[in-house]
Amino acid sequence: MNGPEPGYRPCVGVMLLDHSGHVFVGERIGTPGAWQMPQGGIDAGETPLDAARRELKEEAGTDKAELLAESAGWISYDLPDDLRRKLWHGRFRGQTQKWFVFRFLGSDADIDLETHHPEFVRWRWSAMRELPLHIVPFKRRVYEQVVAEFAHLADGA
């Protein structure tokens, strides 16, 4: 698919790799045990890449990264019924995401979760192959696809 799927909220996902090929994940505020990579909506007039850079800064508190790759297409997931009714006034059945992989150029001290609108309570580096094990079930297929597409960038992590 060349563009966002109709009926889904267009957004981006960001895979940030450290020098060892491990991936930044944050534990969502208010949802203990829910670890995920940064993601978020695309603002009006914003390109997906611009949105990915913004989300990285907003959620991980850093922009010390270089672009490595972009997903070949958009990956969609459906929200569970209870969330579908709550989020975005029920306008979307889920989200469709364009994924970007960045190499982190800073040190751990450059990660700052105390952003303007914090999303995560804590963070860690995770082996790429473990990502689908720690994501909420309704996003698991997305993470499996992202890991499959970008596994070659993990350097054995």
N, C-alpha and C positions, 0 to 999 in steps of 0.2 A: 504494500500500500504506500502511495506517495505522500499522502497527507493524513491528518487526523481523521479517525473514524467518526462519522456522524453519530450523535447521541452520547458521545463520551467527552469528558472535559479534557482538552489538550493540556498536557503538562510534560515536564522533563524529569529524567532521573539522572543522577550523577554517581558514577563509580570513581572514587578517588583512591589511587594506588600509591602506597609508599614505595620506598626504594627496593623493598624485598618482594613486592608484588602482593602484599596484603591490602585489604580494602577497609576504608573508614566506614564504620557503622555507629549509629547513635541510638541510645535507648530513649524512646519517645516519652516526653513528660506526660504523666498521668496514666501511662500504660506500662507498668512494670513487665519486663521480659520481652517487650516488643522492640526488636532491634531492626533498623533499616538504614539504607543509604539515603542521602539527601534527595528530595524530590519536591516539585511544586509546579503550580500553574504558570502558563505563559501569559504575560500581560499584553494588553492591546498594543500593537505596534512593535512588539518585541520578537526577535527571531528565536527559534529554539536554543541556539547556541548562547545567545545573550541571556536567556532565561536560565540556562544551566550555570553560567558563570555567576549570575546573581544569586541563585539558590545555594551555590557552594559558599558564597560569602555570607549569606543570611543564616545558613544552618550550621556550617562548620567554622564560620568566623575567619576564613582565610581565602585569599585569592592567589596564593603562592602555588600555582599549578600550571602545567602546560597540557594542551589538548593532545590526546593520543589517538582517539577513535570516536566514531559516531555509529550508532546502530543502523543497520541496513534499512530498517523500516520502523513503523510504529507498533508498539505492543500494548494491547488493551486488556483491562480486567474489569469485571463486574463487581460492584459493591454488594455486600449482603443487604437484604431488604430493609433492615432496621436503620442502617447507615444511609442507604439511598434516600430515605424519607427525610433524614436530618440534614444531610450535607447539600449545600448549594440549592436549597429549597426544592429538592427532588428533580431538578432540571436535567441531571445526567444519570445514566445508568451505571456509570463507572468512569474510569480515566483511560486515556490513551497516551502513551508515553514515548518520547524520543529519548534514547539514552546516550550519554556522553561519558567517555573515560578520560580522566586526567591523571597525569603523574604529579604527585605532591613534591614540590621543590623546597619546602621548608623543613622545620623541625617540629617535633610534637608540641613545643612551646608556642608555635604559631597557630595551633588550633584553639579557638576561643568560642565556647558554647554560650557565653554571656552576650548574646547579640540583642538587637532591638526587640525581636519577637522570638525568644528561644523556643526551639522545637525538641531539643534533647536534654536529658538530665545528666547523662554521661556518655562517653564514647570509648571506642577501642579499635584496634586493627584486627581484622578477621581474615582467615584463609578464605579465598574466593569460593572454594568448593563447599564451605559451610554456610554460605549466605542463605540458601533456601531453607535451612533447618531452623533459622531464627526469625524469619519473617512471618507475619500473620498469614493464616492459611489462604485467604482469598487473593493474596499477592504472590503466592508460592510459584505458580506457573510462570509469572513474569520473571521472577528471579532465576528460575531454572533456564529460561531462554536467554537472559542477559549473561549468565555464567557460561552457557554453552557458546554464545557468540564471542565472548571476550576471554575465554580460558587461556588462549595463547599468550595473553599479556601478563599472566600471573607469575611467570618465572618459576613454576613449580610450587607456588604457594597454595 
